[in-house]
Amino acid sequence: MIHFVLLLSRQGKVRLTKWYSPYSQKERTKVIHELSGLILARAPKLCNFVEWRGYKVVYRRYASLYFCMCIDADDNELEILEIIHHFVEILDRYFGSVCELDLIFNFHKAYYVLDEILIAGELQESSKKTVARLITAQLVETALMFNL
């Protein structure tokens, strides 16, 4: 199970968070601070898995963003790397070469994508075409609601 998803910039700024396990606001802040220090300090040649507090944190860097997911210690790290890559591919398809600014100014769309892929910390949809179709329909529906 995925406990939370973090997107961090190289400067340690949080660009997106999604929590699937209950954490208080104080705990969330502490987790983000700990993990950003831990992950950003790692050399690029090291593996993309970190053991942390009895969990595993799987991360991958794309351009200036670190995509991080915290999983149970006995979960498959390679599967999570594939989920991260799947998420990035869909963001790329949707935004056309996604960058940090896309996530800053269109964070709600990034959350739509993430919510279509993951539900309650588990992979929901693995088809890129299905996710793209659902997101487009959802955004069109939202646009129609606000135009009325």
Secondary structure, DSSP 4 states (H G I P E B T S, - for coil): -EEEEEEEETTS-EEEEEESS---HHHHHHHHHHHHHHHHTS-TTS-SEEEETTEEEEEEEETTEEEEEEEETTS-HHHHHHHHHHHHHHHHHHHTS--HHHHHHTHHHHHHHHHHHEETTEE----HHHHHHHHHHHHHHHHHHHH-
